[in-house]
């Protein structure tokens, strides 16, 4: 339940449009709902502005389906990350509106529209291999009511590709920059623009990349100001954080 929905419910009680018992029934699962295997935080949007998101890795198909089924009792948009096609097929049986992004490995169910700011978020990747993480970030930001511009494969191995997209990148309110290997692209962009950057290291790279550790350390030690770093392959975290900044 969002703050606006709660205000409307309380207003209806005050005006006599709904009785106390019916209002209590709508509030009975707050602030959480125990599903035995999962305790769903139904109070989260009231506290943070965004509903709880389902992290599917490590969960069974049945658990994910059960969580989605309960979350559909409210009007919140539903996002499930690191989801498999098998999970999507099961969710699709209970909600025909569910959509699957195979690259991002996300299941989304849009149940309401947010007010979309005029400003936008740029999602930039160093390479094509970084696109799955970029798509997770973009899908997250879009579902939470943001316009997203995607700019892919403009890494330092062919830096001239970046200059052809600088107008779009620098016009964003916040920029998500995603790179594997040595993770140099956020530093390069950080020296060219006046906007905050969320850097996302990916596990893309050969042996000494250490599944993204080299990119993570490179981004953490960036000499460019205004660069913030999230965890390896954490496109969701980048998209969520960028949405918060874009809506300030």
ChimeraX commands (.cxc) that place a marker at each C-alpha (Angstrom):
marker #1 position 0.00,0.00,0.00 radius 0.5
marker #1 position 1.38,3.38,-1.03 radius 0.5
marker #1 position 1.04,6.59,1.02 radius 0.5
marker #1 position -1.59,7.89,-1.43 radius 0.5
marker #1 position -3.61,4.67,-1.16 radius 0.5
marker #1 position -3.49,4.79,2.64 radius 0.5
marker #1 position -4.59,8.45,2.67 radius 0.5
marker #1 position -7.49,7.60,0.36 radius 0.5
marker #1 position -8.54,4.69,2.57 radius 0.5
marker #1 position -8.45,6.79,5.75 radius 0.5
marker #1 position -10.30,9.60,3.97 radius 0.5
marker #1 position -13.04,7.19,2.91 radius 0.5
marker #1 position -13.42,6.01,6.52 radius 0.5
marker #1 position -13.62,9.61,7.73 radius 0.5
marker #1 position -16.27,10.46,5.14 radius 0.5
marker #1 position -18.28,7.33,5.86 radius 0.5
marker #1 position -17.74,5.83,2.40 radius 0.5
marker #1 position -16.28,2.69,3.96 radius 0.5
marker #1 position -16.86,1.21,7.40 radius 0.5
marker #1 position -14.14,0.49,9.94 radius 0.5
marker #1 position -14.41,-3.29,9.54 radius 0.5
marker #1 position -13.79,-3.13,5.78 radius 0.5
marker #1 position -10.87,-0.76,6.28 radius 0.5
marker #1 position -9.42,-3.09,8.90 radius 0.5
marker #1 position -9.71,-5.96,6.43 radius 0.5
marker #1 position -7.65,-3.99,3.89 radius 0.5
marker #1 position -5.00,-3.28,6.51 radius 0.5
marker #1 position -4.87,-6.74,8.07 radius 0.5
marker #1 position -1.65,-7.79,6.29 radius 0.5
marker #1 position 0.31,-4.71,7.32 radius 0.5
marker #1 position 3.13,-4.28,8.09 radius 0.5
marker #1 position 4.06,-7.76,6.82 radius 0.5
marker #1 position 2.56,-11.04,5.67 radius 0.5
marker #1 position 4.04,-14.37,6.76 radius 0.5
marker #1 position 3.85,-16.91,3.93 radius 0.5
marker #1 position 5.77,-19.53,5.96 radius 0.5
marker #1 position 8.73,-19.59,3.56 radius 0.5
marker #1 position 8.80,-15.79,3.12 radius 0.5
marker #1 position 7.77,-12.76,5.16 radius 0.5
marker #1 position 6.59,-10.19,2.62 radius 0.5
marker #1 position 7.23,-6.58,3.68 radius 0.5
marker #1 position 3.90,-5.01,2.74 radius 0.5
marker #1 position 4.84,-1.79,4.59 radius 0.5
marker #1 position 7.93,-1.05,2.50 radius 0.5
marker #1 position 6.44,1.42,0.04 radius 0.5
marker #1 position 5.04,3.47,2.92 radius 0.5
marker #1 position 8.55,3.67,4.43 radius 0.5
marker #1 position 10.78,3.94,1.36 radius 0.5
marker #1 position 8.59,4.95,-1.56 radius 0.5
marker #1 position 9.09,1.66,-3.42 radius 0.5
marker #1 position 7.50,-1.76,-2.89 radius 0.5
marker #1 position 9.50,-4.88,-2.03 radius 0.5
marker #1 position 11.26,-6.59,-4.96 radius 0.5
marker #1 position 11.56,-10.38,-5.30 radius 0.5
marker #1 position 15.11,-11.73,-5.60 radius 0.5
marker #1 position 14.48,-15.10,-7.22 radius 0.5
marker #1 position 17.93,-16.69,-7.01 radius 0.5
marker #1 position 17.82,-19.52,-4.47 radius 0.5
marker #1 position 14.02,-19.61,-4.40 radius 0.5
marker #1 position 11.91,-22.39,-5.85 radius 0.5
marker #1 position 9.38,-21.87,-8.62 radius 0.5
marker #1 position 6.58,-22.51,-6.13 radius 0.5
marker #1 position 7.93,-19.95,-3.67 radius 0.5
marker #1 position 8.24,-17.25,-6.32 radius 0.5
marker #1 position 4.73,-17.96,-7.61 radius 0.5
marker #1 position 3.29,-17.86,-4.08 radius 0.5
marker #1 position 4.98,-14.53,-3.36 radius 0.5
marker #1 position 3.74,-13.00,-6.63 radius 0.5
marker #1 position 0.22,-14.29,-6.00 radius 0.5
marker #1 position 0.11,-12.54,-2.63 radius 0.5
marker #1 position 1.71,-9.33,-3.92 radius 0.5
marker #1 position -1.00,-9.14,-6.59 radius 0.5
marker #1 position -3.57,-8.49,-3.85 radius 0.5
marker #1 position -2.29,-4.89,-3.83 radius 0.5
marker #1 position -1.93,-2.39,-6.69 radius 0.5
marker #1 position 1.87,-2.22,-6.54 radius 0.5
marker #1 position 4.06,-2.87,-9.55 radius 0.5
marker #1 position 5.86,-6.18,-9.14 radius 0.5
marker #1 position 9.50,-6.80,-10.03 radius 0.5
marker #1 position 11.28,-10.14,-9.73 radius 0.5
marker #1 position 15.00,-10.23,-10.48 radius 0.5
marker #1 position 17.30,-13.15,-11.41 radius 0.5
marker #1 position 14.24,-15.08,-12.53 radius 0.5
marker #1 position 14.32,-18.15,-14.77 radius 0.5
marker #1 position 12.02,-18.84,-17.71 radius 0.5
marker #1 position 10.50,-21.66,-15.68 radius 0.5
marker #1 position 9.56,-19.15,-12.97 radius 0.5
marker #1 position 8.08,-16.84,-15.58 radius 0.5
marker #1 position 5.99,-19.63,-17.10 radius 0.5
marker #1 position 4.53,-20.37,-13.66 radius 0.5
marker #1 position 3.83,-16.69,-12.93 radius 0.5
marker #1 position 2.26,-16.22,-16.35 radius 0.5
marker #1 position -0.36,-18.83,-15.44 radius 0.5
marker #1 position -1.63,-16.66,-12.59 radius 0.5
marker #1 position -1.07,-13.29,-14.29 radius 0.5
marker #1 position -1.34,-12.88,-18.05 radius 0.5
marker #1 position 0.08,-9.35,-17.80 radius 0.5
marker #1 position 3.46,-10.62,-16.58 radius 0.5
marker #1 position 6.40,-9.88,-18.88 radius 0.5
marker #1 position 9.82,-11.53,-19.04 radius 0.5
marker #1 position 13.07,-9.89,-20.12 radius 0.5
marker #1 position 15.37,-12.78,-20.95 radius 0.5
marker #1 position 18.51,-10.62,-21.00 radius 0.5
marker #1 position 17.77,-8.96,-17.67 radius 0.5
marker #1 position 16.25,-12.13,-16.20 radius 0.5
marker #1 position 13.39,-10.07,-14.79 radius 0.5
marker #1 position 9.67,-10.65,-14.42 radius 0.5
marker #1 position 7.60,-7.47,-14.33 radius 0.5
marker #1 position 3.92,-6.88,-13.66 radius 0.5
marker #1 position 2.78,-3.30,-14.15 radius 0.5
marker #1 position -0.30,-2.49,-12.07 radius 0.5
marker #1 position -0.08,1.29,-11.78 radius 0.5
marker #1 position 1.64,4.29,-13.37 radius 0.5
marker #1 position 4.10,6.52,-11.56 radius 0.5
marker #1 position 4.54,10.21,-12.30 radius 0.5
marker #1 position 7.47,10.19,-14.74 radius 0.5
marker #1 position 10.00,13.02,-14.34 radius 0.5
marker #1 position 10.94,15.02,-17.44 radius 0.5
marker #1 position 14.57,14.15,-16.76 radius 0.5
marker #1 position 15.98,10.78,-17.76 radius 0.5
marker #1 position 18.52,8.16,-16.71 radius 0.5
marker #1 position 21.26,7.10,-19.13 radius 0.5
marker #1 position 22.37,3.47,-19.00 radius 0.5
marker #1 position 25.76,3.03,-20.66 radius 0.5
marker #1 position 27.76,-0.16,-21.20 radius 0.5
marker #1 position 31.38,-0.67,-22.11 radius 0.5
marker #1 position 30.64,-3.83,-24.10 radius 0.5
marker #1 position 27.85,-5.93,-25.51 radius 0.5
marker #1 position 28.61,-8.59,-22.89 radius 0.5
marker #1 position 27.58,-6.09,-20.19 radius 0.5
marker #1 position 24.05,-5.67,-21.58 radius 0.5
marker #1 position 22.34,-8.23,-19.28 radius 0.5
marker #1 position 23.34,-6.19,-16.22 radius 0.5
marker #1 position 22.40,-2.98,-18.04 radius 0.5
marker #1 position 18.97,-4.35,-18.87 radius 0.5
marker #1 position 18.37,-5.26,-15.23 radius 0.5
marker #1 position 19.17,-1.65,-14.31 radius 0.5
marker #1 position 17.02,-0.22,-17.10 radius 0.5
marker #1 position 14.00,-2.45,-16.40 radius 0.5
marker #1 position 14.18,-1.55,-12.70 radius 0.5
marker #1 position 14.31,2.18,-13.38 radius 0.5
marker #1 position 11.52,2.03,-15.96 radius 0.5
marker #1 position 9.15,0.02,-13.77 radius 0.5
marker #1 position 9.62,2.61,-11.00 radius 0.5
marker #1 position 8.55,5.40,-13.35 radius 0.5
marker #1 position 11.61,6.77,-15.12 radius 0.5
marker #1 position 12.55,7.46,-18.73 radius 0.5
marker #1 position 15.70,5.54,-19.67 radius 0.5
marker #1 position 18.12,6.05,-22.56 radius 0.5
marker #1 position 20.27,3.03,-23.45 radius 0.5
marker #1 position 23.76,3.49,-24.94 radius 0.5
marker #1 position 25.55,0.17,-25.44 radius 0.5
marker #1 position 29.06,-0.91,-26.43 radius 0.5
marker #1 position 31.00,2.36,-26.15 radius 0.5
marker #1 position 33.94,1.15,-24.05 radius 0.5
marker #1 position 37.54,2.29,-23.94 radius 0.5
marker #1 position 38.75,-0.23,-26.53 radius 0.5
marker #1 position 37.09,2.06,-29.10 radius 0.5
marker #1 position 36.76,5.32,-27.22 radius 0.5
marker #1 position 35.67,7.24,-30.35 radius 0.5
marker #1 position 32.31,5.45,-30.05 radius 0.5
marker #1 position 31.68,7.24,-26.77 radius 0.5
marker #1 position 32.11,10.73,-28.22 radius 0.5
marker #1 position 29.30,10.14,-30.70 radius 0.5
marker #1 position 26.89,9.66,-27.77 radius 0.5
marker #1 position 28.10,12.31,-25.33 radius 0.5
marker #1 position 25.13,14.62,-25.94 radius 0.5
marker #1 position 22.66,11.94,-24.81 radius 0.5
marker #1 position 24.85,10.84,-21.92 radius 0.5
marker #1 position 25.58,14.33,-20.58 radius 0.5
marker #1 position 21.90,15.30,-20.91 radius 0.5
marker #1 position 20.83,12.70,-18.33 radius 0.5
marker #1 position 20.20,13.61,-14.72 radius 0.5
marker #1 position 22.13,10.56,-13.55 radius 0.5
marker #1 position 24.25,8.07,-15.50 radius 0.5
marker #1 position 24.61,4.34,-14.87 radius 0.5
marker #1 position 27.89,3.12,-16.35 radius 0.5
marker #1 position 28.43,-0.63,-16.60 radius 0.5
marker #1 position 31.77,-2.27,-17.41 radius 0.5
marker #1 position 33.72,-5.47,-16.92 radius 0.5
marker #1 position 37.40,-6.19,-17.68 radius 0.5
marker #1 position 39.37,-3.41,-15.91 radius 0.5
marker #1 position 36.26,-1.23,-15.38 radius 0.5
marker #1 position 37.70,1.96,-16.87 radius 0.5
marker #1 position 34.62,3.49,-18.53 radius 0.5
marker #1 position 33.07,5.19,-15.45 radius 0.5
marker #1 position 36.31,7.10,-14.87 radius 0.5
marker #1 position 36.42,8.25,-18.47 radius 0.5
marker #1 position 32.81,9.45,-18.45 radius 0.5
marker #1 position 33.30,10.96,-15.00 radius 0.5
marker #1 position 35.95,13.26,-16.46 radius 0.5
marker #1 position 33.63,14.46,-19.25 radius 0.5
marker #1 position 30.26,15.18,-17.63 radius 0.5
marker #1 position 28.80,17.18,-14.75 radius 0.5
marker #1 position 26.28,14.53,-13.65 radius 0.5
marker #1 position 26.49,11.87,-10.90 radius 0.5
marker #1 position 27.56,8.42,-12.05 radius 0.5
marker #1 position 26.60,5.02,-10.66 radius 0.5
marker #1 position 29.31,2.58,-11.69 radius 0.5
marker #1 position 28.45,-1.11,-11.98 radius 0.5
marker #1 position 31.30,-3.63,-12.28 radius 0.5
marker #1 position 30.43,-6.83,-14.12 radius 0.5
marker #1 position 31.89,-10.31,-13.93 radius 0.5
marker #1 position 32.78,-10.12,-17.63 radius 0.5
marker #1 position 36.47,-10.71,-18.32 radius 0.5
marker #1 position 39.36,-13.15,-18.46 radius 0.5
marker #1 position 41.06,-14.83,-15.48 radius 0.5
marker #1 position 42.65,-11.83,-13.77 radius 0.5
marker #1 position 39.29,-10.11,-13.84 radius 0.5
marker #1 position 38.47,-12.43,-10.89 radius 0.5
marker #1 position 34.73,-12.52,-11.73 radius 0.5
marker #1 position 34.48,-8.75,-11.57 radius 0.5
marker #1 position 36.82,-7.98,-8.70 radius 0.5
marker #1 position 39.32,-6.11,-10.91 radius 0.5
marker #1 position 36.53,-3.93,-12.31 radius 0.5
marker #1 position 35.14,-3.31,-8.81 radius 0.5
marker #1 position 38.52,-2.24,-7.44 radius 0.5
marker #1 position 39.19,-0.07,-10.49 radius 0.5
marker #1 position 35.89,1.75,-10.02 radius 0.5
marker #1 position 36.38,2.15,-6.26 radius 0.5
marker #1 position 39.79,3.73,-6.85 radius 0.5
marker #1 position 38.59,5.99,-9.69 radius 0.5
marker #1 position 40.30,9.37,-9.82 radius 0.5
marker #1 position 37.15,10.93,-11.32 radius 0.5
marker #1 position 34.92,12.74,-8.85 radius 0.5
marker #1 position 31.21,12.00,-8.61 radius 0.5
marker #1 position 31.46,8.24,-9.16 radius 0.5
marker #1 position 29.55,5.94,-6.81 radius 0.5
marker #1 position 29.97,2.15,-7.07 radius 0.5
marker #1 position 27.52,-0.69,-6.46 radius 0.5
marker #1 position 28.27,-4.39,-6.16 radius 0.5
marker #1 position 29.40,-6.68,-8.98 radius 0.5
marker #1 position 26.59,-7.37,-11.50 radius 0.5
marker #1 position 24.13,-5.40,-9.35 radius 0.5
marker #1 position 22.07,-3.79,-12.10 radius 0.5
marker #1 position 19.02,-3.74,-9.84 radius 0.5
marker #1 position 20.82,-1.72,-7.16 radius 0.5
marker #1 position 22.01,0.79,-9.74 radius 0.5
marker #1 position 18.56,1.19,-11.28 radius 0.5
marker #1 position 16.92,1.61,-7.88 radius 0.5
marker #1 position 19.46,4.20,-6.71 radius 0.5
marker #1 position 19.29,6.12,-9.99 radius 0.5
marker #1 position 15.50,6.24,-9.72 radius 0.5
marker #1 position 15.74,7.77,-6.26 radius 0.5
marker #1 position 18.15,10.45,-7.51 radius 0.5
marker #1 position 16.08,11.18,-10.62 radius 0.5
marker #1 position 12.97,11.76,-8.51 radius 0.5
marker #1 position 14.47,14.06,-5.89 radius 0.5
marker link #1:1,2 radius 0.2
marker link #1:2,3 radius 0.2
marker link #1:3,4 radius 0.2
marker link #1:4,5 radius 0.2
marker link #1:5,6 radius 0.2
marker link #1:6,7 radius 0.2
marker link #1:7,8 radius 0.2
marker link #1:8,9 radius 0.2
marker link #1:9,10 radius 0.2
marker link #1:10,11 radius 0.2
marker link #1:11,12 radius 0.2
marker link #1:12,13 radius 0.2
marker link #1:13,14 radius 0.2
marker link #1:14,15 radius 0.2
marker link #1:15,16 radius 0.2
marker link #1:16,17 radius 0.2
marker link #1:17,18 radius 0.2
marker link #1:18,19 radius 0.2
marker link #1:19,20 radius 0.2
marker link #1:20,21 radius 0.2
marker link #1:21,22 radius 0.2
marker link #1:22,23 radius 0.2
marker link #1:23,24 radius 0.2
marker link #1:24,25 radius 0.2
marker link #1:25,26 radius 0.2
marker link #1:26,27 radius 0.2
marker link #1:27,28 radius 0.2
marker link #1:28,29 radius 0.2
marker link #1:29,30 radius 0.2
marker link #1:30,31 radius 0.2
marker link #1:31,32 radius 0.2
marker link #1:32,33 radius 0.2
marker link #1:33,34 radius 0.2
marker link #1:34,35 radius 0.2
marker link #1:35,36 radius 0.2
marker link #1:36,37 radius 0.2
marker link #1:37,38 radius 0.2
marker link #1:38,39 radius 0.2
marker link #1:39,40 radius 0.2
marker link #1:40,41 radius 0.2
marker link #1:41,42 radius 0.2
marker link #1:42,43 radius 0.2
marker link #1:43,44 radius 0.2
marker link #1:44,45 radius 0.2
marker link #1:45,46 radius 0.2
marker link #1:46,47 radius 0.2
marker link #1:47,48 radius 0.2
marker link #1:48,49 radius 0.2
marker link #1:49,50 radius 0.2
marker link #1:50,51 radius 0.2
marker link #1:51,52 radius 0.2
marker link #1:52,53 radius 0.2
marker link #1:53,54 radius 0.2
marker link #1:54,55 radius 0.2
marker link #1:55,56 radius 0.2
marker link #1:56,57 radius 0.2
marker link #1:57,58 radius 0.2
marker link #1:58,59 radius 0.2
marker link #1:59,60 radius 0.2
marker link #1:60,61 radius 0.2
marker link #1:61,62 radius 0.2
marker link #1:62,63 radius 0.2
marker link #1:63,64 radius 0.2
marker link #1:64,65 radius 0.2
marker link #1:65,66 radius 0.2
marker link #1:66,67 radius 0.2
marker link #1:67,68 radius 0.2
marker link #1:68,69 radius 0.2
marker link #1:69,70 radius 0.2
marker link #1:70,71 radius 0.2
marker link #1:71,72 radius 0.2
marker link #1:72,73 radius 0.2
marker link #1:73,74 radius 0.2
marker link #1:74,75 radius 0.2
marker link #1:75,76 radius 0.2
marker link #1:76,77 radius 0.2
marker link #1:77,78 radius 0.2
marker link #1:78,79 radius 0.2
marker link #1:79,80 radius 0.2
marker link #1:80,81 radius 0.2
marker link #1:81,82 radius 0.2
marker link #1:82,83 radius 0.2
marker link #1:83,84 radius 0.2
marker link #1:84,85 radius 0.2
marker link #1:85,86 radius 0.2
marker link #1:86,87 radius 0.2
marker link #1:87,88 radius 0.2
marker link #1:88,89 radius 0.2
marker link #1:89,90 radius 0.2
marker link #1:90,91 radius 0.2
marker link #1:91,92 radius 0.2
marker link #1:92,93 radius 0.2
marker link #1:93,94 radius 0.2
marker link #1:94,95 radius 0.2
marker link #1:95,96 radius 0.2
marker link #1:96,97 radius 0.2
marker link #1:97,98 radius 0.2
marker link #1:98,99 radius 0.2
marker link #1:99,100 radius 0.2
marker link #1:100,101 radius 0.2
marker link #1:101,102 radius 0.2
marker link #1:102,103 radius 0.2
marker link #1:103,104 radius 0.2
marker link #1:104,105 radius 0.2
marker link #1:105,106 radius 0.2
marker link #1:106,107 radius 0.2
marker link #1:107,108 radius 0.2
marker link #1:108,109 radius 0.2
marker link #1:109,110 radius 0.2
marker link #1:110,111 radius 0.2
marker link #1:111,112 radius 0.2
marker link #1:112,113 radius 0.2
marker link #1:113,114 radius 0.2
marker link #1:114,115 radius 0.2
marker link #1:115,116 radius 0.2
marker link #1:116,117 radius 0.2
marker link #1:117,118 radius 0.2
marker link #1:118,119 radius 0.2
marker link #1:119,120 radius 0.2
marker link #1:120,121 radius 0.2
marker link #1:121,122 radius 0.2
marker link #1:122,123 radius 0.2
marker link #1:123,124 radius 0.2
marker link #1:124,125 radius 0.2
marker link #1:125,126 radius 0.2
marker link #1:126,127 radius 0.2
marker link #1:127,128 radius 0.2
marker link #1:128,129 radius 0.2
marker link #1:129,130 radius 0.2
marker link #1:130,131 radius 0.2
marker link #1:131,132 radius 0.2
marker link #1:132,133 radius 0.2
marker link #1:133,134 radius 0.2
marker link #1:134,135 radius 0.2
marker link #1:135,136 radius 0.2
marker link #1:136,137 radius 0.2
marker link #1:137,138 radius 0.2
marker link #1:138,139 radius 0.2
marker link #1:139,140 radius 0.2
marker link #1:140,141 radius 0.2
marker link #1:141,142 radius 0.2
marker link #1:142,143 radius 0.2
marker link #1:143,144 radius 0.2
marker link #1:144,145 radius 0.2
marker link #1:145,146 radius 0.2
marker link #1:146,147 radius 0.2
marker link #1:147,148 radius 0.2
marker link #1:148,149 radius 0.2
marker link #1:149,150 radius 0.2
marker link #1:150,151 radius 0.2
marker link #1:151,152 radius 0.2
marker link #1:152,153 radius 0.2
marker link #1:153,154 radius 0.2
marker link #1:154,155 radius 0.2
marker link #1:155,156 radius 0.2
marker link #1:156,157 radius 0.2
marker link #1:157,158 radius 0.2
marker link #1:158,159 radius 0.2
marker link #1:159,160 radius 0.2
marker link #1:160,161 radius 0.2
marker link #1:161,162 radius 0.2
marker link #1:162,163 radius 0.2
marker link #1:163,164 radius 0.2
marker link #1:164,165 radius 0.2
marker link #1:165,166 radius 0.2
marker link #1:166,167 radius 0.2
marker link #1:167,168 radius 0.2
marker link #1:168,169 radius 0.2
marker link #1:169,170 radius 0.2
marker link #1:170,171 radius 0.2
marker link #1:171,172 radius 0.2
marker link #1:172,173 radius 0.2
marker link #1:173,174 radius 0.2
marker link #1:174,175 radius 0.2
marker link #1:175,176 radius 0.2
marker link #1:176,177 radius 0.2
marker link #1:177,178 radius 0.2
marker link #1:178,179 radius 0.2
marker link #1:179,180 radius 0.2
marker link #1:180,181 radius 0.2
marker link #1:181,182 radius 0.2
marker link #1:182,183 radius 0.2
marker link #1:183,184 radius 0.2
marker link #1:184,185 radius 0.2
marker link #1:185,186 radius 0.2
marker link #1:186,187 radius 0.2
marker link #1:187,188 radius 0.2
marker link #1:188,189 radius 0.2
marker link #1:189,190 radius 0.2
marker link #1:190,191 radius 0.2
marker link #1:191,192 radius 0.2
marker link #1:192,193 radius 0.2
marker link #1:193,194 radius 0.2
marker link #1:194,195 radius 0.2
marker link #1:195,196 radius 0.2
marker link #1:196,197 radius 0.2
marker link #1:197,198 radius 0.2
marker link #1:198,199 radius 0.2
marker link #1:199,200 radius 0.2
marker link #1:200,201 radius 0.2
marker link #1:201,202 radius 0.2
marker link #1:202,203 radius 0.2
marker link #1:203,204 radius 0.2
marker link #1:204,205 radius 0.2
marker link #1:205,206 radius 0.2
marker link #1:206,207 radius 0.2
marker link #1:207,208 radius 0.2
marker link #1:208,209 radius 0.2
marker link #1:209,210 radius 0.2
marker link #1:210,211 radius 0.2
marker link #1:211,212 radius 0.2
marker link #1:212,213 radius 0.2
marker link #1:213,214 radius 0.2
marker link #1:214,215 radius 0.2
marker link #1:215,216 radius 0.2
marker link #1:216,217 radius 0.2
marker link #1:217,218 radius 0.2
marker link #1:218,219 radius 0.2
marker link #1:219,220 radius 0.2
marker link #1:220,221 radius 0.2
marker link #1:221,222 radius 0.2
marker link #1:222,223 radius 0.2
marker link #1:223,224 radius 0.2
marker link #1:224,225 radius 0.2
marker link #1:225,226 radius 0.2
marker link #1:226,227 radius 0.2
marker link #1:227,228 radius 0.2
marker link #1:228,229 radius 0.2
marker link #1:229,230 radius 0.2
marker link #1:230,231 radius 0.2
marker link #1:231,232 radius 0.2
marker link #1:232,233 radius 0.2
marker link #1:233,234 radius 0.2
marker link #1:234,235 radius 0.2
marker link #1:235,236 radius 0.2
marker link #1:236,237 radius 0.2
marker link #1:237,238 radius 0.2
marker link #1:238,239 radius 0.2
marker link #1:239,240 radius 0.2
marker link #1:240,241 radius 0.2
marker link #1:241,242 radius 0.2
marker link #1:242,243 radius 0.2
marker link #1:243,244 radius 0.2
marker link #1:244,245 radius 0.2
marker link #1:245,246 radius 0.2
marker link #1:246,247 radius 0.2
marker link #1:247,248 radius 0.2
view
